[in-house]
Amino acid sequence: MADNSKKHPANPSSCRHCGNPRSEHTYPRSGPMDCHGYEEPTERQILARMLARRAART
């Protein structure tokens, strides 16, 4: 079975670490991979995500 969880590029304003939206960063979190809060992406990440979304549309 194919993994379709990441079929679309991340939203440009999603978390810099995991690419999930701010709304999915609620506390408490469990597990070692989930122990970060939302952090704004860098300008470079925003640009790369915008370009990836544009490329995916074509």
PQR file with spaces between the fields and no chain letter, atoms N, CA, C, O and H, PARSE charges and radii, in Angstrom:
ATOM       1  N    MET     1       0.838   -1.176    0.000 -0.4000 1.5000
ATOM       2  CA   MET     1       0.000    0.000    0.000 -0.0000 2.0000
ATOM       3  C    MET     1       0.887    1.245    0.000  0.5500 1.7000
ATOM       4  O    MET     1       1.848    1.329    0.764 -0.5500 1.4000
ATOM       5  N    ALA     2       0.565    2.193   -0.845 -0.4000 1.5000
ATOM       6  CA   ALA     2       1.382    3.409   -0.969 -0.0000 2.0000
ATOM       7  C    ALA     2       1.111    4.367    0.186  0.5500 1.7000
ATOM       8  O    ALA     2       0.003    4.428    0.719 -0.5500 1.4000
ATOM       9  H    ALA     2      -0.216    2.124   -1.466  0.4000 1.0000
ATOM      10  N    ASP     3       2.152    5.114    0.561 -0.4000 1.5000
ATOM      11  CA   ASP     3       2.031    6.123    1.607 -0.0000 2.0000
ATOM      12  C    ASP     3       1.650    7.443    0.958  0.5500 1.7000
ATOM      13  O    ASP     3       2.464    8.053    0.265 -0.5500 1.4000
ATOM      14  H    ASP     3       3.053    5.064    0.128  0.4000 1.0000
ATOM      15  N    ASN     4       0.418    7.890    1.176 -0.4000 1.5000
ATOM      16  CA   ASN     4      -0.071    9.133    0.583 -0.0000 2.0000
ATOM      17  C    ASN     4      -0.080   10.285    1.565  0.5500 1.7000
ATOM      18  O    ASN     4      -0.675   11.324    1.277 -0.5500 1.4000
ATOM      19  H    ASN     4      -0.243    7.395    1.739  0.4000 1.0000
ATOM      20  N    SER     5       0.559   10.139    2.715 -0.4000 1.5000
ATOM      21  CA   SER     5       0.502   11.172    3.735 -0.0000 2.0000
ATOM      22  C    SER     5       1.223   12.453    3.334  0.5500 1.7000
ATOM      23  O    SER     5       0.900   13.522    3.852 -0.5500 1.4000
ATOM      24  H    SER     5       1.043    9.295    2.949  0.4000 1.0000
ATOM      25  N    LYS     6       2.180   12.374    2.435 -0.4000 1.5000
ATOM      26  CA   LYS     6       2.924   13.561    2.013 -0.0000 2.0000
ATOM      27  C    LYS     6       2.827   13.739    0.501  0.5500 1.7000
ATOM      28  O    LYS     6       3.837   13.973   -0.163 -0.5500 1.4000
ATOM      29  H    LYS     6       2.442   11.506    2.014  0.4000 1.0000
ATOM      30  N    LYS     7       1.590   13.628   -0.056 -0.4000 1.5000
ATOM      31  CA   LYS     7       1.474   13.746   -1.499 -0.0000 2.0000
ATOM      32  C    LYS     7       1.521   15.193   -1.975  0.5500 1.7000
ATOM      33  O    LYS     7       1.726   15.451   -3.162 -0.5500 1.4000
ATOM      34  H    LYS     7       0.770   13.438    0.483  0.4000 1.0000
ATOM      35  N    HIS     8       1.331   16.138   -1.055 -0.4000 1.5000
ATOM      36  CA   HIS     8       1.415   17.556   -1.390 -0.0000 2.0000
ATOM      37  C    HIS     8       2.573   18.181   -0.624  0.5500 1.7000
ATOM      38  O    HIS     8       2.838   17.804    0.518 -0.5500 1.4000
ATOM      39  H    HIS     8       1.164   15.928   -0.091  0.4000 1.0000
ATOM      40  N    PRO     9       3.264   19.132   -1.243 -0.5600 1.5000
ATOM      41  CA   PRO     9       4.335   19.830   -0.513  0.2800 2.0000
ATOM      42  C    PRO     9       3.774   20.574    0.695  0.5500 1.7000
ATOM      43  O    PRO     9       2.596   20.928    0.734 -0.5500 1.4000
ATOM      44  N    ALA    10       4.627   20.800    1.662 -0.4000 1.5000
ATOM      45  CA   ALA    10       4.224   21.496    2.886 -0.0000 2.0000
ATOM      46  C    ALA    10       3.766   22.914    2.581  0.5500 1.7000
ATOM      47  O    ALA    10       4.249   23.549    1.644 -0.5500 1.4000
ATOM      48  H    ALA    10       5.585   20.512    1.630  0.4000 1.0000
ATOM      49  N    ASN    11       2.833   23.397    3.380 -0.4000 1.5000
ATOM      50  CA   ASN    11       2.413   24.782    3.302 -0.0000 2.0000
ATOM      51  C    ASN    11       3.632   25.647    3.620  0.5500 1.7000
ATOM      52  O    ASN    11       4.382   25.322    4.540 -0.5500 1.4000
ATOM      53  H    ASN    11       2.440   22.881    4.141  0.4000 1.0000
ATOM      54  N    PRO    12       3.848   26.729    2.891 -0.5600 1.5000
ATOM      55  CA   PRO    12       5.041   27.554    3.137  0.2800 2.0000
ATOM      56  C    PRO    12       5.206   28.046    4.568  0.5500 1.7000
ATOM      57  O    PRO    12       6.333   28.265    5.011 -0.5500 1.4000
ATOM      58  N    SER    13       4.115   28.224    5.296 -0.4000 1.5000
ATOM      59  CA   SER    13       4.229   28.725    6.667 -0.0000 2.0000
ATOM      60  C    SER    13       4.209   27.624    7.722  0.5500 1.7000
ATOM      61  O    SER    13       4.100   27.912    8.914 -0.5500 1.4000
ATOM      62  H    SER    13       3.200   28.046    4.936  0.4000 1.0000
ATOM      63  N    SER    14       4.312   26.373    7.298 -0.4000 1.5000
ATOM      64  CA   SER    14       4.309   25.256    8.250 -0.0000 2.0000
ATOM      65  C    SER    14       5.601   25.220    9.060  0.5500 1.7000
ATOM      66  O    SER    14       6.567   25.910    8.735 -0.5500 1.4000
ATOM      67  H    SER    14       4.400   26.139    6.329  0.4000 1.0000
ATOM      68  N    CYS    15       5.608   24.420   10.103 -0.4000 1.5000
ATOM      69  CA   CYS    15       6.740   24.315   11.029 -0.0000 2.0000
ATOM      70  C    CYS    15       8.063   24.064   10.313  0.5500 1.7000
ATOM      71  O    CYS    15       8.128   23.271    9.373 -0.5500 1.4000
ATOM      72  H    CYS    15       4.823   23.860   10.366  0.4000 1.0000
ATOM      73  N    ARG    16       9.102   24.734   10.757 -0.4000 1.5000
ATOM      74  CA   ARG    16      10.415   24.572   10.140 -0.0000 2.0000
ATOM      75  C    ARG    16      10.996   23.172   10.338  0.5500 1.7000
ATOM      76  O    ARG    16      11.828   22.734    9.543 -0.5500 1.4000
ATOM      77  H    ARG    16       9.049   25.378   11.520  0.4000 1.0000
ATOM      78  N    HIS    17      10.568   22.465   11.387 -0.4000 1.5000
ATOM      79  CA   HIS    17      11.148   21.157   11.688 -0.0000 2.0000
ATOM      80  C    HIS    17      10.430   20.002   11.002  0.5500 1.7000
ATOM      81  O    HIS    17      11.071   19.109   10.447 -0.5500 1.4000
ATOM      82  H    HIS    17       9.892   22.820   12.032  0.4000 1.0000
ATOM      83  N    CYS    18       9.100   20.020   11.040 -0.4000 1.5000
ATOM      84  CA   CYS    18       8.358   18.851   10.563 -0.0000 2.0000
ATOM      85  C    CYS    18       7.448   19.131    9.377  0.5500 1.7000
ATOM      86  O    CYS    18       6.975   18.194    8.736 -0.5500 1.4000
ATOM      87  H    CYS    18       8.580   20.746   11.490  0.4000 1.0000
ATOM      88  N    GLY    19       7.193   20.399    9.071 -0.4000 1.5000
ATOM      89  CA   GLY    19       6.322   20.728    7.949 -0.0000 2.0000
ATOM      90  C    GLY    19       4.844   20.650    8.252  0.5500 1.7000
ATOM      91  O    GLY    19       4.024   20.818    7.349 -0.5500 1.4000
ATOM      92  H    GLY    19       7.577   21.161    9.592  0.4000 1.0000
ATOM      93  N    ASN    20       4.478   20.398    9.502 -0.4000 1.5000
ATOM      94  CA   ASN    20       3.066   20.363    9.886 -0.0000 2.0000
ATOM      95  C    ASN    20       2.596   21.768   10.207  0.5500 1.7000
ATOM      96  O    ASN    20       3.390   22.604   10.638 -0.5500 1.4000
ATOM      97  H    ASN    20       5.144   20.261   10.235  0.4000 1.0000
ATOM      98  N    PRO    21       1.291   22.044    9.998 -0.5600 1.5000
ATOM      99  CA   PRO    21       0.776   23.376   10.301  0.2800 2.0000
ATOM     100  C    PRO    21       0.804   23.688   11.787  0.5500 1.7000
ATOM     101  O    PRO    21       0.868   22.787   12.624 -0.5500 1.4000
ATOM     102  N    ARG    22       0.757   24.962   12.101 -0.4000 1.5000
ATOM     103  CA   ARG    22       0.776   25.428   13.491 -0.0000 2.0000
ATOM     104  C    ARG    22      -0.329   24.765   14.308  0.5500 1.7000
ATOM     105  O    ARG    22      -0.119   24.446   15.478 -0.5500 1.4000
ATOM     106  H    ARG    22       0.705   25.694   11.421  0.4000 1.0000
ATOM     107  N    SER    23      -1.493   24.555   13.715 -0.4000 1.5000
ATOM     108  CA   SER    23      -2.633   23.991   14.437 -0.0000 2.0000
ATOM     109  C    SER    23      -2.393   22.561   14.922  0.5500 1.7000
ATOM     110  O    SER    23      -3.088   22.091   15.823 -0.5500 1.4000
ATOM     111  H    SER    23      -1.664   24.814   12.764  0.4000 1.0000
ATOM     112  N    GLU    24      -1.421   21.870   14.338 -0.4000 1.5000
ATOM     113  CA   GLU    24      -1.114   20.501   14.762 -0.0000 2.0000
ATOM     114  C    GLU    24      -0.049   20.451   15.851  0.5500 1.7000
ATOM     115  O    GLU    24       0.384   19.367   16.240 -0.5500 1.4000
ATOM     116  H    GLU    24      -0.856   22.252   13.607  0.4000 1.0000
ATOM     117  N    HIS    25       0.373   21.597   16.344 -0.4000 1.5000
ATOM     118  CA   HIS    25       1.375   21.664   17.402 -0.0000 2.0000
ATOM     119  C    HIS    25       0.700   22.061   18.710  0.5500 1.7000
ATOM     120  O    HIS    25       0.799   23.201   19.165 -0.5500 1.4000
ATOM     121  H    HIS    25       0.021   22.478   16.028  0.4000 1.0000
ATOM     122  N    THR    26       0.024   21.103   19.287 -0.4000 1.5000
ATOM     123  CA   THR    26      -0.637   21.336   20.562 -0.0000 2.0000
ATOM     124  C    THR    26       0.042   20.509   21.631  0.5500 1.7000
ATOM     125  O    THR    26       0.648   19.481   21.332 -0.5500 1.4000
ATOM     126  H    THR    26      -0.056   20.177   18.917  0.4000 1.0000
ATOM     127  N    TYR    27      -0.053   20.942   22.855 -0.4000 1.5000
ATOM     128  CA   TYR    27       0.585   20.237   23.961 -0.0000 2.0000
ATOM     129  C    TYR    27      -0.479   19.569   24.807  0.5500 1.7000
ATOM     130  O    TYR    27      -1.600   20.078   24.839 -0.5500 1.4000
ATOM     131  H    TYR    27      -0.546   21.777   23.098  0.4000 1.0000
ATOM     132  N    PRO    28      -0.219   18.474   25.492 -0.5600 1.5000
ATOM     133  CA   PRO    28       1.082   17.801   25.535  0.2800 2.0000
ATOM     134  C    PRO    28       1.297   16.887   24.335  0.5500 1.7000
ATOM     135  O    PRO    28       0.343   16.352   23.769 -0.5500 1.4000
ATOM     136  N    ARG    29       2.517   16.722   23.968 -0.4000 1.5000
ATOM     137  CA   ARG    29       2.911   15.813   22.897 -0.0000 2.0000
ATOM     138  C    ARG    29       3.584   14.610   23.535  0.5500 1.7000
ATOM     139  O    ARG    29       4.099   14.697   24.650 -0.5500 1.4000
ATOM     140  H    ARG    29       3.291   17.157   24.427  0.4000 1.0000
ATOM     141  N    SER    30       3.579   13.511   22.840 -0.4000 1.5000
ATOM     142  CA   SER    30       4.229   12.323   23.385 -0.0000 2.0000
ATOM     143  C    SER    30       5.235   11.783   22.385  0.5500 1.7000
ATOM     144  O    SER    30       5.087   11.973   21.178 -0.5500 1.4000
ATOM     145  H    SER    30       3.161   13.441   21.935  0.4000 1.0000
ATOM     146  N    GLY    31       6.242   11.122   22.882 -0.4000 1.5000
ATOM     147  CA   GLY    31       7.266   10.528   22.033 -0.0000 2.0000
ATOM     148  C    GLY    31       8.406   11.475   21.763  0.5500 1.7000
ATOM     149  O    GLY    31       8.214   12.691   21.758 -0.5500 1.4000
ATOM     150  H    GLY    31       6.363   10.968   23.863  0.4000 1.0000
ATOM     151  N    PRO    32       9.589   10.941   21.537 -0.5600 1.5000
ATOM     152  CA   PRO    32      10.779   11.777   21.350  0.2800 2.0000
ATOM     153  C    PRO    32      10.745   12.631   20.089  0.5500 1.7000
ATOM     154  O    PRO    32      11.347   13.705   20.071 -0.5500 1.4000
ATOM     155  N    MET    33      10.063   12.192   19.032 -0.4000 1.5000
ATOM     156  CA   MET    33      10.038   12.956   17.792 -0.0000 2.0000
ATOM     157  C    MET    33       9.019   14.095   17.846  0.5500 1.7000
ATOM     158  O    MET    33       9.057   14.999   17.011 -0.5500 1.4000
ATOM     159  H    MET    33       9.574   11.319   19.046  0.4000 1.0000
ATOM     160  N    ASP    34       8.124   14.057   18.808 -0.4000 1.5000
ATOM     161  CA   ASP    34       7.066   15.050   18.885 -0.0000 2.0000
ATOM     162  C    ASP    34       7.322   16.119   19.937  0.5500 1.7000
ATOM     163  O    ASP    34       6.410   16.869   20.284 -0.5500 1.4000
ATOM     164  H    ASP    34       8.094   13.322   19.486  0.4000 1.0000
ATOM     165  N    CYS    35       8.523   16.202   20.441 -0.4000 1.5000
ATOM     166  CA   CYS    35       8.772   17.109   21.560 -0.0000 2.0000
ATOM     167  C    CYS    35       9.316   18.458   21.094  0.5500 1.7000
ATOM     168  O    CYS    35      10.316   18.948   21.619 -0.5500 1.4000
ATOM     169  H    CYS    35       9.264   15.593   20.159  0.4000 1.0000
ATOM     170  N    HIS    36       8.659   19.044   20.115 -0.4000 1.5000
ATOM     171  CA   HIS    36       9.013   20.408   19.724 -0.0000 2.0000
ATOM     172  C    HIS    36       7.738   21.189   19.495  0.5500 1.7000
ATOM     173  O    HIS    36       6.720   20.634   19.080 -0.5500 1.4000
ATOM     174  H    HIS    36       7.847   18.645   19.688  0.4000 1.0000
ATOM     175  N    GLY    37       7.801   22.464   19.764 -0.4000 1.5000
ATOM     176  CA   GLY    37       6.682   23.343   19.492 -0.0000 2.0000
ATOM     177  C    GLY    37       6.811   23.902   18.083  0.5500 1.7000
ATOM     178  O    GLY    37       7.822   23.696   17.412 -0.5500 1.4000
ATOM     179  H    GLY    37       8.627   22.914   20.101  0.4000 1.0000
ATOM     180  N    TYR    38       5.801   24.595   17.651 -0.4000 1.5000
ATOM     181  CA   TYR    38       5.842   25.207   16.331 -0.0000 2.0000
ATOM     182  C    TYR    38       6.938   26.271   16.288  0.5500 1.7000
ATOM     183  O    TYR    38       7.064   27.088   17.199 -0.5500 1.4000
ATOM     184  H    TYR    38       4.979   24.762   18.196  0.4000 1.0000
ATOM     185  N    GLU    39       7.710   26.245   15.235 -0.4000 1.5000
ATOM     186  CA   GLU    39       8.685   27.302   14.976 -0.0000 2.0000
ATOM     187  C    GLU    39       8.511   27.763   13.541  0.5500 1.7000
ATOM     188  O    GLU    39       8.380   26.946   12.629 -0.5500 1.4000
ATOM     189  H    GLU    39       7.608   25.581   14.495  0.4000 1.0000
ATOM     190  N    GLU    40       8.511   29.069   13.343 -0.4000 1.5000
ATOM     191  CA   GLU    40       8.342   29.613   12.004 -0.0000 2.0000
ATOM     192  C    GLU    40       9.462   29.131   11.094  0.5500 1.7000
ATOM     193  O    GLU    40      10.607   29.010   11.528 -0.5500 1.4000
ATOM     194  H    GLU    40       8.618   29.733   14.083  0.4000 1.0000
ATOM     195  N    PRO    41       9.139   28.857    9.835 -0.5600 1.5000
ATOM     196  CA   PRO    41      10.164   28.432    8.888  0.2800 2.0000
ATOM     197  C    PRO    41      11.078   29.601    8.517  0.5500 1.7000
ATOM     198  O    PRO    41      10.704   30.767    8.649 -0.5500 1.4000
ATOM     199  N    THR    42      12.262   29.269    8.059 -0.4000 1.5000
ATOM     200  CA   THR    42      13.183   30.304    7.604 -0.0000 2.0000
ATOM     201  C    THR    42      12.694   30.856    6.267  0.5500 1.7000
ATOM     202  O    THR    42      11.857   30.241    5.608 -0.5500 1.4000
ATOM     203  H    THR    42      12.566   28.322    7.951  0.4000 1.0000
ATOM     204  N    GLU    43      13.206   31.993    5.877 -0.4000 1.5000
ATOM     205  CA   GLU    43      12.828   32.558    4.582 -0.0000 2.0000
ATOM     206  C    GLU    43      13.211   31.616    3.448  0.5500 1.7000
ATOM     207  O    GLU    43      12.485   31.500    2.461 -0.5500 1.4000
ATOM     208  H    GLU    43      13.886   32.493    6.413  0.4000 1.0000
ATOM     209  N    ARG    44      14.327   30.958    3.586 -0.4000 1.5000
ATOM     210  CA   ARG    44      14.775   29.999    2.567 -0.0000 2.0000
ATOM     211  C    ARG    44      13.802   28.816    2.469  0.5500 1.7000
ATOM     212  O    ARG    44      13.494   28.351    1.371 -0.5500 1.4000
ATOM     213  H    ARG    44      14.917   31.053    4.388  0.4000 1.0000
ATOM     214  N    GLN    45      13.322   28.332    3.620 -0.4000 1.5000
ATOM     215  CA   GLN    45      12.347   27.237    3.613 -0.0000 2.0000
ATOM     216  C    GLN    45      11.034   27.680    2.973  0.5500 1.7000
ATOM     217  O    GLN    45      10.427   26.928    2.211 -0.5500 1.4000
ATOM     218  H    GLN    45      13.572   28.709    4.512  0.4000 1.0000
ATOM     219  N    ILE    46      10.601   28.886    3.278 -0.4000 1.5000
ATOM     220  CA   ILE    46       9.362   29.398    2.704 -0.0000 2.0000
ATOM     221  C    ILE    46       9.473   29.448    1.186  0.5500 1.7000
ATOM     222  O    ILE    46       8.568   28.992    0.486 -0.5500 1.4000
ATOM     223  H    ILE    46      11.094   29.498    3.897  0.4000 1.0000
ATOM     224  N    LEU    47      10.551   29.985    0.676 -0.4000 1.5000
ATOM     225  CA   LEU    47      10.750   30.078   -0.768 -0.0000 2.0000
ATOM     226  C    LEU    47      10.784   28.685   -1.399  0.5500 1.7000
ATOM     227  O    LEU    47      10.146   28.456   -2.426 -0.5500 1.4000
ATOM     228  H    LEU    47      11.286   30.355    1.244  0.4000 1.0000
ATOM     229  N    ALA    48      11.518   27.761   -0.796 -0.4000 1.5000
ATOM     230  CA   ALA    48      11.615   26.404   -1.345 -0.0000 2.0000
ATOM     231  C    ALA    48      10.248   25.729   -1.359  0.5500 1.7000
ATOM     232  O    ALA    48       9.914   25.027   -2.314 -0.5500 1.4000
ATOM     233  H    ALA    48      12.037   27.947    0.039  0.4000 1.0000
ATOM     234  N    ARG    49       9.464   25.933   -0.319 -0.4000 1.5000
ATOM     235  CA   ARG    49       8.130   25.325   -0.262 -0.0000 2.0000
ATOM     236  C    ARG    49       7.194   25.944   -1.298  0.5500 1.7000
ATOM     237  O    ARG    49       6.391   25.241   -1.911 -0.5500 1.4000
ATOM     238  H    ARG    49       9.736   26.503    0.457  0.4000 1.0000
ATOM     239  N    MET    50       7.297   27.263   -1.491 -0.4000 1.5000
ATOM     240  CA   MET    50       6.470   27.920   -2.505 -0.0000 2.0000
ATOM     241  C    MET    50       6.820   27.394   -3.898  0.5500 1.7000
ATOM     242  O    MET    50       5.931   27.130   -4.708 -0.5500 1.4000
ATOM     243  H    MET    50       7.949   27.834   -0.993  0.4000 1.0000
ATOM     244  N    LEU    51       8.101   27.245   -4.169 -0.4000 1.5000
ATOM     245  CA   LEU    51       8.517   26.731   -5.473 -0.0000 2.0000
ATOM     246  C    LEU    51       8.093   25.273   -5.671  0.5500 1.7000
ATOM     247  O    LEU    51       7.713   24.879   -6.773 -0.5500 1.4000
ATOM     248  H    LEU    51       8.823   27.459   -3.511  0.4000 1.0000
ATOM     249  N    ALA    52       8.159   24.479   -4.605 -0.4000 1.5000
ATOM     250  CA   ALA    52       7.736   23.077   -4.693 -0.0000 2.0000
ATOM     251  C    ALA    52       6.237   22.983   -4.964  0.5500 1.7000
ATOM     252  O    ALA    52       5.798   22.150   -5.757 -0.5500 1.4000
ATOM     253  H    ALA    52       8.468   24.799   -3.710  0.4000 1.0000
ATOM     254  N    ARG    53       5.459   23.833   -4.309 -0.4000 1.5000
ATOM     255  CA   ARG    53       4.008   23.830   -4.544 -0.0000 2.0000
ATOM     256  C    ARG    53       3.685   24.252   -5.970  0.5500 1.7000
ATOM     257  O    ARG    53       2.786   23.694   -6.599 -0.5500 1.4000
ATOM     258  H    ARG    53       5.816   24.509   -3.665  0.4000 1.0000
ATOM     259  N    ARG    54       4.416   25.235   -6.479 -0.4000 1.5000
ATOM     260  CA   ARG    54       4.197   25.676   -7.858 -0.0000 2.0000
ATOM     261  C    ARG    54       4.543   24.557   -8.830  0.5500 1.7000
ATOM     262  O    ARG    54       3.803   24.311   -9.782 -0.5500 1.4000
ATOM     263  H    ARG    54       5.147   25.688   -5.969  0.4000 1.0000
ATOM     264  N    ALA    55       5.660   23.879   -8.596 -0.4000 1.5000
ATOM     265  CA   ALA    55       6.075   22.777   -9.472 -0.0000 2.0000
ATOM     266  C    ALA    55       5.072   21.619   -9.430  0.5500 1.7000
ATOM     267  O    ALA    55       4.844   20.961  -10.445 -0.5500 1.4000
ATOM     268  H    ALA    55       6.261   24.079   -7.823  0.4000 1.0000
ATOM     269  N    ALA    56       4.477   21.371   -8.270 -0.4000 1.5000
ATOM     270  CA   ALA    56       3.521   20.277   -8.131 -0.0000 2.0000
ATOM     271  C    ALA    56       2.220   20.564   -8.885  0.5500 1.7000
ATOM     272  O    ALA    56       1.514   19.637   -9.281 -0.5500 1.4000
ATOM     273  H    ALA    56       4.662   21.906   -7.446  0.4000 1.0000
ATOM     274  N    ARG    57       1.908   21.838   -9.081 -0.4000 1.5000
ATOM     275  CA   ARG    57       0.675   22.204   -9.799 -0.0000 2.0000
ATOM     276  C    ARG    57       0.791   21.972  -11.289  0.5500 1.7000
ATOM     277  O    ARG    57      -0.219   21.800  -11.970 -0.5500 1.4000
ATOM     278  H    ARG    57       2.482   22.591   -8.758  0.4000 1.0000
ATOM     279  N    THR    58       1.996   21.964  -11.800 -0.4000 1.5000
ATOM     280  CA   THR    58       2.171   21.847  -13.254 -0.0000 2.0000
ATOM     281  C    THR    58       2.410   20.423  -13.678  0.5500 1.7000
ATOM     282  O    THR    58       2.577   20.152  -14.867 -0.5500 1.4000
ATOM     283  H    THR    58       2.817   22.103  -11.246  0.4000 1.0000
